């Protein structure tokens, strides 16, 4: 068993044990194992996605938010590299949102702002989360519809023209006619093949997004409990058991949090454990 699978299996065990402890009103120990489960699942996520290496686990320590900070650093580097060719192929890096047209440069700036804001987040600020904040987080997670039905009506009409524009831009910049690529675009099997790819990859991408968002939020919510839930206070000697009551949101709404974690475990297992041939490693179907 490799390390990422080991972290995943241990996280599942932590969540199951935490549920039993909570049912028996051992709240401090329940919250500690909840924190441990989130931490280990985040580390498994980081290892599987090559965000961190085994020798970097100690640097993550008990603050899994660092996994997502590292992921953003990697994405920022990729954006910066891609930005250098945006002027050559503008259509390749331009897309329409509900509110505005966005190009890579503008998106990169927004991404950098989000990255800077994220680096300022301190898990201790989320130690005693409010009902309102927990509701907001749950709503954001639940808004990601992993069973989304894709309507390809507009796709069939616009997609070939988009590709042709991109190919024309490439040809004008490299001064070579891409005859074989054009032949693929004109093949009647091209659009159905692309539809099949997107029908598979878009739902999978949404599932990955949901796992990511859940782990990120709960890394913030639970990390601050790492010490409080297992050690006496160094200042006054207060024991962990006395730090948690039924009035605390994280205790009172534990069943909802546990359900979210188990749903995340199921999605995680589907997209990262069972489906090892991930989107970026699969070959596109051959079009003859």
C-alpha positions in Angstrom: 0.0 0.0 0.0 1.5 3.4 -1.0 1.5 6.4 1.2 -1.4 8.3 -0.3 -3.7 5.2 0.0 -2.5 4.8 3.6 -3.5 8.4 4.5 -6.8 7.9 2.8 -7.7 4.7 4.6 -6.6 6.1 7.9 -8.7 9.2 7.3 -11.8 6.9 6.8 -11.0 5.2 10.1 -10.6 8.5 11.9 -14.0 9.7 10.7 -15.7 6.5 11.7 -14.2 6.6 15.2 -15.0 10.3 15.6 -18.7 9.5 14.9 -18.7 6.9 17.7 -17.0 9.2 20.1 -19.4 12.0 19.4 -22.4 9.7 19.9 -20.9 8.8 23.3 -20.4 12.5 24.2 -16.6 12.3 24.1 -16.6 15.6 22.2 -12.9 16.6 22.6 -11.7 13.2 21.2 -14.4 13.3 18.5 -13.2 16.7 17.3 -9.6 15.6 17.5 -10.2 12.7 15.2 -12.3 14.8 12.9 -9.3 17.2 12.6 -7.0 14.2 12.0 -9.3 12.8 9.4 -9.4 16.1 7.4 -5.6 16.5 7.8 -4.9 13.0 6.5 -7.4 13.2 3.6 -5.8 16.6 2.6 -2.4 15.0 2.6 -3.6 12.1 0.5 -5.1 14.7 -1.9 -1.7 16.5 -2.0 0.2 13.3 -2.7 -2.1 11.9 -5.3 -2.1 15.2 -7.2 1.7 15.6 -6.9 1.2 18.9 -5.0 3.5 17.6 -2.3 6.0 14.8 -2.1 6.4 12.2 0.8 9.4 14.1 2.1 7.3 17.2 2.3 4.7 15.8 4.7 6.4 17.1 7.8 6.3 20.7 6.4 2.5 20.4 6.2 2.4 19.3 9.9 -1.1 19.8 11.4 -2.0 22.6 9.0 -3.4 21.0 5.8 -4.2 24.5 4.5 -0.5 24.4 3.3 -1.5 21.8 0.8 -3.8 24.2 -0.9 -1.4 27.1 -0.7 1.2 24.9 -2.4 -1.4 24.0 -5.1 -2.1 27.7 -5.8 1.7 28.3 -6.1 1.9 25.6 -8.7 -1.1 27.0 -10.6 0.3 30.5 -10.4 3.6 29.3 -12.0 1.6 27.6 -14.8 -0.4 30.8 -15.4 2.7 32.9 -15.5 4.3 30.5 -18.1 1.1 30.5 -20.3 0.8 34.3 -20.2 3.9 34.7 -22.4 2.1 33.1 -25.4 -1.3 34.7 -24.8 -0.6 37.5 -27.3 0.1 34.9 -30.0 -3.1 32.9 -29.5 -5.6 35.3 -27.9 -8.7 33.2 -28.7 -7.2 30.2 -26.9 -7.2 32.1 -23.6 -10.4 34.1 -23.8 -13.8 32.9 -22.5 -17.2 34.4 -21.6 -18.6 34.3 -18.1 -22.2 35.3 -17.2 -21.0 38.8 -16.5 -18.0 39.6 -18.7 -15.5 38.4 -21.2 -12.3 37.2 -19.4 -8.8 36.7 -20.8 -5.9 34.9 -19.2 -4.2 38.1 -18.0 -7.3 39.3 -16.2 -8.0 35.9 -14.7 -4.4 35.6 -13.6 -4.7 38.9 -11.7 -7.8 37.7 -10.0 -6.2 34.4 -9.2 -3.2 36.2 -7.6 -5.5 38.4 -5.5 -7.3 35.2 -4.2 -3.9 33.6 -3.5 -2.8 36.6 -1.4 -6.1 36.6 0.5 -5.8 32.9 1.2 -2.3 33.2 2.6 -3.7 35.6 5.2 -6.2 33.1 6.5 -5.4 31.7 10.0 -7.1 28.5 11.1 -7.3 29.9 14.6 -9.7 32.5 13.3 -12.1 29.7 12.4 -11.8 27.8 15.7 -15.3 28.5 16.9 -17.3 28.8 13.6 -20.7 30.4 13.7 -23.9 28.8 12.4 -24.1 31.4 9.7 -20.5 30.7 8.5 -21.1 26.9 8.5 -24.3 27.4 6.5 -22.5 29.5 4.0 -19.8 26.9 3.6 -22.3 24.1 3.2 -24.2 26.0 0.6 -21.1 26.7 -1.5 -20.2 23.0 -1.4 -23.7 21.9 -2.2 -24.0 24.3 -5.1 -21.5 22.1 -7.0 -23.8 19.8 -8.9 -21.8 16.7 -9.7 -24.7 15.2 -11.7 -24.9 18.2 -14.0 -26.6 17.6 -17.3 -24.5 19.1 -20.2 -26.4 20.7 -23.1 -24.3 20.4 -26.2 -26.6 22.3 -28.6 -24.5 25.5 -28.6 -21.3 23.4 -28.4 -22.0 21.7 -31.7 -22.5 25.1 -33.4 -19.7 27.1 -31.9 -16.9 24.7 -31.1 -15.7 24.0 -34.7 -15.5 27.8 -35.4 -13.5 28.3 -32.2 -11.0 25.6 -33.1 -10.7 27.0 -36.7 -9.9 30.4 -35.3 -7.3 29.0 -33.0 -5.7 27.0 -35.8 -5.6 30.1 -38.1 -3.8 32.0 -35.4 -1.3 29.2 -34.9 -0.7 29.0 -38.7 -0.1 32.7 -39.1 2.4 32.7 -36.2 4.4 29.6 -37.3 3.9 30.1 -41.1 2.9 26.5 -41.5 -0.4 25.1 -42.7 -1.8 22.5 -40.3 -3.5 20.4 -42.9 -3.9 17.2 -40.8 -5.4 19.1 -37.9 -7.9 20.7 -40.2 -8.9 17.3 -41.6 -9.6 16.1 -38.0 -11.8 19.2 -37.4 -13.8 18.5 -40.6 -14.3 14.9 -39.8 -17.9 14.2 -38.9 -16.8 12.1 -36.0 -14.9 14.9 -34.3 -17.8 16.7 -32.6 -19.4 13.5 -31.3 -16.0 12.3 -30.0 -15.5 15.6 -28.2 -19.0 15.4 -26.7 -18.2 12.0 -25.3 -15.0 13.3 -23.8 -16.7 16.3 -22.2 -19.7 14.2 -20.9 -17.1 12.1 -19.0 -14.7 14.8 -17.9 -16.9 17.7 -16.9 -18.8 15.7 -14.2 -15.4 14.3 -13.0 -14.0 17.8 -12.8 -17.0 18.9 -10.8 -16.4 16.0 -8.4 -12.8 16.9 -8.0 -13.8 20.6 -7.4 -16.2 19.5 -4.7 -13.6 17.4 -2.9 -11.1 20.3 -3.2 -13.6 22.9 -1.8 -14.7 20.7 1.1 -11.1 19.8 2.2 -10.0 23.4 1.9 -12.9 24.7 4.0 -12.6 22.0 6.7 -8.9 22.3 6.8 -9.5 25.9 8.0 -12.3 24.9 10.4 -10.6 22.0 12.1 -6.9 22.8 12.1 -7.1 25.1 15.1 -8.5 22.2 17.2 -5.4 20.1 16.8 -3.9 21.3 20.2 -7.1 22.3 22.0 -8.8 18.9 21.6 -5.9 16.8 23.0 -3.6 18.8 25.3 -4.2 20.6 28.6 -3.8 24.3 28.4 -0.2 25.3 29.1 -1.4 28.5 30.8 -4.1 27.2 33.1 -4.1 23.4 32.8 -7.7 23.2 31.5 -8.3 19.8 30.1 -9.6 19.2 26.5 -12.8 17.7 27.8 -13.9 21.0 29.3 -13.2 22.9 26.1 -16.2 21.4 24.2 -19.9 21.6 25.0 -23.1 20.9 23.1 -23.5 24.6 22.6 -20.4 24.7 20.3 -21.4 24.7 16.6 -18.8 22.2 15.7 -20.3 19.8 18.4 -23.9 20.7 18.0 -23.9 20.2 14.2 -21.3 17.4 14.1 -23.7 15.0 12.3 -24.0 17.4 9.4 -20.2 17.7 9.3 -19.7 14.0 9.5 -22.1 13.5 6.6 -20.2 16.0 4.5 -16.9 14.2 5.3 -18.4 10.8 4.3 -19.7 12.2 1.1 -16.3 13.6 0.4 -14.7 10.2 1.1 -17.0 8.6 -1.5 -16.2 11.2 -4.1 -12.5 11.0 -3.3 -12.4 7.3 -3.6 -14.3 7.5 -7.0 -12.1 10.1 -8.6 -8.7 9.5 -7.1 -8.6 5.9 -5.9 -10.8 3.8 -8.2 -10.3 6.0 -11.2 -6.5 6.2 -11.3 -6.5 6.9 -15.1 -7.3 10.5 -14.4 -8.4 13.1 -17.0 -4.9 14.4 -17.7 -3.4 11.0 -18.3 -6.1 9.5 -20.6 -5.6 9.3 -24.3 -8.2 11.0 -26.5 -10.2 8.6 -28.6 -8.9 8.1 -32.1 -10.8 9.7 -34.9 -10.4 7.9 -38.2 
